[in-house]
């Protein structure tokens, strides 16, 4: 690759990365507000309504409160790992969406007055993803598996028995459901013949994967609930048994990083589910409008589908009780895993017959 082309690609990737991180951080803040509002609405309560109009500035108030709270480190804790654990947890949540396309590639023509490093008046086809790599599924599964280290280290480094048990529960839960999660992704890969999220999205132009692989879609959606510790799979934070679980000893901004990781991962898995099984950014009129308008429409379609899944997560939390730990593990190994394997086998047979 020529130096000039490399610089252009690097600048475009840096801009898209900055925008993605900004969107994720903003969505984390307002997902906390949305959860309170949605659950309050379902339980016939008011919810936050004091900080700003309709409680809109409640996330800002929460952020200021966490910044000002005293941060404590237990005397017998491993200080280095205690500080690193929340960082290790939040970074995978921020980078996992780098390979997910949020819309079709758009044509951008730069003004003739712009100089180095771009060409005067040149037009560029810019994909609406930080990186479109041909091993996107492998990237997602590898990054998702890193988050468990932060949770285990948080429990162990705290030197607290409740936190330690919460970390162990979480690691067992995440490792168990990661298997079903990874197998559920194999179906879309077989249909598209590629591990690229862009190729998988385009393969659903005629029919979404949720129609052709309903079992895989159900397994995926249930597994991601367990992966992000959402109800009814939020066993690592079972207050009745383990107080707050692996982050019992955390306060201030260290606690905020764990909180941030959970809500950002909710957005991330909803976006990945949209791309894998629900057509991604595809929708009506996408091929009948100019490139720039198609990009806007694609982002709107993708965002609407993602928001729907986020709403469903909040709905489930307000509806279902927490499972017992033995029920959670039994469900993962005896129900989810066989269903995921069956989905792969059925998809492979149909692909062999059709091909």
Buried (B, 14 or more C-beta within 10 A) or exposed (E): EEEEEEBBEEEBBEEBBEEBBEBBEEBBBBBBBBBBBBBBEEEEEEBBEEBEEEBEBBBEBBBEEBEEBEEEBBEEBBEEBBBBBBEBBBBBBBBBBBBBBBBBBBEBEBEEEEEEEBBEEEEBEBBBBBBBBEEBBBBBBEBBBBBBBBBBBBBBBBBBEBBBBBBBBBBBBBEBBBBBBBBBBBBBBBBBEBBBBBBBBBBBEEEBBBEBBEBBBBBBBBBBBBBBBBBBBBBBBBEEEBBBBBBBBBBBBBBBBBBBBBBBBBBBBBBBBBBBBBBBBBBEEBEEEEBEEBBEBBBEBBBEBBBEBBEBBBEBBBEEEBBEBEEBBEBBBEEBBEBBBBBBEBBEEBEEEEE
